[in-house]
Amino acid sequence: MHAEGDGAPKQAYARLRKAIPKTWHPYLRALRKRVLRENFVPDEPYCHVYAFTQASLPRQRSIHEKTAALVAEGIAGDFVECGVLDGGTAALMAYAIRADDRRLHLFDAWQGLPQSTKEDGEAALKWVGDVVGSPKRVVSVLRKVSARMDRVVFHKGWYDDTLPGSDTGPVAFLHIDCDFYDPTKLVLETFMPRMVPGGWVQIDDYLSFQGCRLAVDEYLAKHPELTLTVDETPGGAIHMRIPASWSASGEGGRASA
């Protein structure tokens, strides 16, 4: 899903979306996906999550493969997702650590997208308050993949309230799926200093929302030691690996001298 010329994707079923209560949206999304079998593959864990995520199958595979590799390689650190919606990609992360002691931190207000800013462009306005997820559905899909619920931490609320006081400790995997400029910037500023060398950051909306792309580009401009890999094929994953020189104790996550 690529951005329009003025910076945000078009909305499918735009008129219908306005007529239907937003609390129904998660269940209607699931119904559509189950009827159309969108992104369904019979393999685990994908067969459990397809009705709970908007992420493309290549992005789902990227999350699963990277989190599983981090566990296999013994790279310590919690997993964090900002922008959980119905929990499909969170379940992929939980599946990787179902036999591991690290924690999975999930940040979302579950009230739709926040107010946009000028950095997001006028096209973002139609998304404000939209894309409402369901924490009940998050719990449901986590149980489908045998997640260790005692290691899942829900941080419910707007990022301005939940991120500053969050105590995740070191982070090995960060999934950013929060669309707009302000939340993306805050997530980067909060969690990049906590990223461990060898960890991964995956960004869902870089090619879809101009605000997300601007926040990421601004951060990368300050940190040339980071390299973002952008797969521009439809649904391709956008990610970066934290280099060995990265120092979580450095100001703003800068690499040590």
N, C-alpha and C positions, 0 to 999 in steps of 0.2 A: 504494500500500500504506500504509494508515493504521495508527497505533498502536492497540493494544488499550487498554481502560480503564486498565490498570496500566502502560502505557508502552512496549510493543514489539509488533511484528506477530505474528500467528499463523504457525506453520510449516506449509508444505505437506508432505504425506507424512511427518509427524513420526515415526511408528513405523518407516517404511522408512528414513528418514535415519539412525536409530540403528543399524540392522542392516547398513548398507552402509559399507565403509571410506571414510573421508573423502577419501582420495586418489583415489577413483573419482568423487567428486562433480562435478569439472569436466567430465569426459567424459560423464557421464550428463546434466548440464545441457545440454551441446551437442547430444546425441542428441535429447533432448526438444524442444529448440527447432527443430532441423532437421526433425523429424517433424511438429511442429505448425505450423511456419513462423511462430513467434512474432515479431512486430515486423518481419517481412521486408518490405522494399520493394526494388524492382529497381535503384534509383538508387545511384550511388557517393556516398559511401563506405559507406552503410548496408548495402548488400547483402553486404559483407565482414564486418561486425561483429556482426550480429544474434545469431549463435550464441555470441558471446564476451562478452555483457554481460547484466546483469539490469536495466539502465536502460530506462525507457520510451522510446518513440519521440520524444515531445515533448522529453524531457531530452536524448536523443541529438542531436536537431536543434538544440537550444539550444547545446550544446557546439560542434558543428560550425560553426554560424553565428557564434558569438562569437569563436572562435579564428581563423576565416577573416577576419573583420572586423579583428581586431587586426593580422594580417599586412598586409591591404590598407591599413589606416590608418597603418602604419609605427610602431605603438606598441611600443617595444622592451621586452624582458623575456622570461625563460624561462617555460615552461609546467610546472606541477607538478600531479601527481595523488597524493593520499593515499588509498589503498584501491583497489588496481588489479584484484584478483581475476583474471579471465582476459584482461583487456587490451582489451575492446571499446571503452570510452570513451577509453582511452589511444590507441587506434588512430585515433579521430576527431581527437584533438589532433595526433597525428603526421602525419595526412593534411594538415592545414592548413599544416604547416611542412616538407613534403617538399621544397620548393625554397627553404628559408629556413635561416639559420645558427644560429638560437636552439636551445637545448637543451630536451629533454623529460625531466624528473626523475620517476621512478616509485618511490613509497614503499609497501612492503608487506612483511609477514613471511611471507606465503603459508603461514600455519599456522592460519588461522581467526581468529575474533574473540578479543580478549584477555579477561582477567578483567573482569567488570563491577563497578560500585560502587553504593552506595546511591542515587546520583543517577540511575542507569539504571532503577531499579525492579526488582521481583522477576521480572517477565515477561522481563527481559533474560537471566536466568540460563540459559535453555534455548538461547540463541544462543552462549554461551561455547564457543570451540573449533570452532564451526560456520562455514560459508561459507568453505571452503578453496578457494583459487584455484591456478592452475598457471602458474609463470613460463615453462614451455615453450610453453604456449598463448599467453601474452603475446607471445613472440617470433614465433610463427606468425602471429598476426593483424597484428602490425606489418609483417611482410613482405608480407602480402596487400595492404596499402595503400601499398606502396613507401616505407616509412619510411626515413629516413636513420639507420641503426643506429649510426653513429659519433656521432650527436647525442643518442642515448638513454642516460640514466644510470640504472641500476638501484640502488636503495638497499634492500637486502634485510635485514630484521630488524625488531624491535619499535621503535616510534617513540621510546621513551625512549632507545634506543641510537643510532638513525640521525638523528633530527631535530636534536639539539643541535649536532652538528658538521657539518651539511650546508652546503655552499657552493654555493647556487644563484645568487647574485647577485640583481639585481632580478627580480621576477616579474610577468608580465602576465596570466597566467591560472592560477587555482587551483581545482582540483576536489576537493572534500572528500566522501569516501564511506567514513567509518570508524565510523558507527553509534553508538558509545558516547560517554559524557561525557568521560572522561579523554583519549582520543586526539583528539577534536574540539577540546577546549580547547587541547591542546598544539599542534595544527596551526595554530589561529588565532593563538596567542601567538608561534609561530615564524615564520609566513609573512606575516601581515598587515603587520608592519613593513617587509617587503620589497616589498609591492605598489606598482606604479607608478600614478600618476593615469591614469585611462582604462582601467585593467585591470578584469578581471572575476573574481568568486568565485562558483562554483556549488556548492550544498550538496545532496547527494542525499537524506539521511535526516532532514531537518528535520521532516517530517510523519509519519515512521515510528517513530522512536525518541525517547523523552522525554529521554534523556541528551544526545543530539545537540542537540535543540531547546533544552535548558536551557543548554548551553555556548554556543550561538550567541546566545541572548537575553541572557545575562550579558555577553558581549562587546559586543553592540550597546548595552546600557545604559550602558556606559562610553564609547561612541563615538557620540553622537547624530548626528554628521555622516554616518553610514552609514545607508543605507536598504535594507532587505531587501524584495525583491519576491517574494511568495508566491502562486503559482498553485495554488489548491486543487482545480482540476479533476483527475480521475484521471490520475496520471502527470505533472502539471504541473511545470515547472521552478521552482526556488527559487534566486534569484541576487541579487547586488548589484554595482553598478559603483562603482569607486573614484573619489571626487570629485577635482576638480582641486586642491582645498585640501589633499589628503592629503599628508603628509610621511613618507616612509619612514625618515627619520633621527630622527623624533620618538620619544619614549619610548613603547613599546608600539604604535607606528604611529599615534600621535595626529597630527591635523592641526596644522600650525604656526600660531602665533598671528599 
